[in-house]
Amino acid sequence: MMNNIFVTLYKDFAEKIDSGILAPGSKLPSEHELAQHYEITRETVRKGLNLLAQNGYIHKVKGKGSFVLERDRYNFPVSGLVSYKEMTERMGKLSNTLVYVTECTEAGEFISKHLQISADTKVWRVVRAREIDGERIILDIDFLLASIVPHLSKDITGQSIYEYLEKELNLKISYAKKVISVERATSMDHEYMDIGEDTHVVVVRGYVHLEDTTLFQYSESRHRLDKFQFVDFARRENTLSF
């Protein structure tokens, strides 16, 4: 039981930091004080503090203590296929989607290369800004094969396209390849996002496939530099060396 108290310590301080009770730069109580408060050993306290450090809540400075880190960035999953609606619901953030374009058009040379189709193939082009806490911090530009998605509307794109595809069209979205880069902000970024004087944005390009391996969507999700951190969970496979 005592060995699990470090998780309680972690949750207590993670909640205080997430809620703003402990501001960035605040110093946590000493290991001795925490050990007395939770009635645990200092070794158990260190486990809780290490967990906070590993998850980006605090920075431990040798000889000085533990300090709260700035956490105004949103975690964006690198692996997995998570819709914007699902992501913001998990964060509990006040969000809004601003739909600028929902149109069916020919793919053209640029998109045809990404979707591996002919230039005259019909695709849906959707341009949306994602607003969190009153700031437009993501610009999503999506292209979907019209042969797979015969109908889209502003009402649908203003909510969740994936929810519509899965629940209404019964499509099984299976996997995606993602390419992440930092690029110069375009005139479109400045027009549709609140990026101020920033000269660069983080671009996540996605190539999304159905269960039958059909590549049906190419997307560019353009993010404000100061608002996101891209996270993933990695596990080293057990290998034997001889």
C-alpha positions, 0 to 999 in steps of 0.5 A: 500500500505504501509503495503506491502512495507515490502515485497519490503524491503524483496525482495531487501535485499534477492536479494542482499544477493543471488547475493553476493552484501551483503556478509555473516557477513555484517551488514544491515542498522539500522531500523531507516535508513531503515525507512527513505530510504523506507519512512515507519514506523519502525514497517513495517521495522521490518516486512521485517527484520523478513521475512528475518530472517524467511527465513534464510537470516539474524540473528537479534542480540538484541542491535547490529542489523541484520547480513547476514547469510552464504547461501552456502547451497542449499534448498532440498525439503523434501515434494513433488516429485521434480527431480534433473533437476527441482531443479537445474533449479529453483536455476539457478545453473550450473549443470551436471549429471555424469552417472556411471551405467545404468544396468538391473539386478536382485534385490537381497536380499537387494533391494527386501526387499525395493521394496517388490519383489522377489530377482530374479525380474529384476530392473534397477540400476542407479548410478549418481553423481550430479555436481553443480558449478564443485563439485560432491555433490550428489550421486543418486542410483536408482532402478526401476522395469523393468516391469514398465520401460522396457527400460533405456539408458545412454542418458535418465539417463543423463537427467531426468528419471522422464521426460522420465517416464512421457512424453514418458511412460505416467506414473503417478508418485503420491507420495513417502515416504522419510526417512532422516538420517545421515550416515557414508560415504561409499567407494562409496561416496568417489569415486563418490563424492567430500567429502574430509575428511568428514566422514558422508553424509546425506542420503535421501531414497525414496519409490516412488509410481505410481497413482495406488499405485504401488511401482516402485522405491527405491532410495538413494540420498546421500548428502554432509553435508555442501551443503544442508539444508532440508526444508519443510512447515508445517501448524498446523491444527485447533483443538479444545481442551476441 
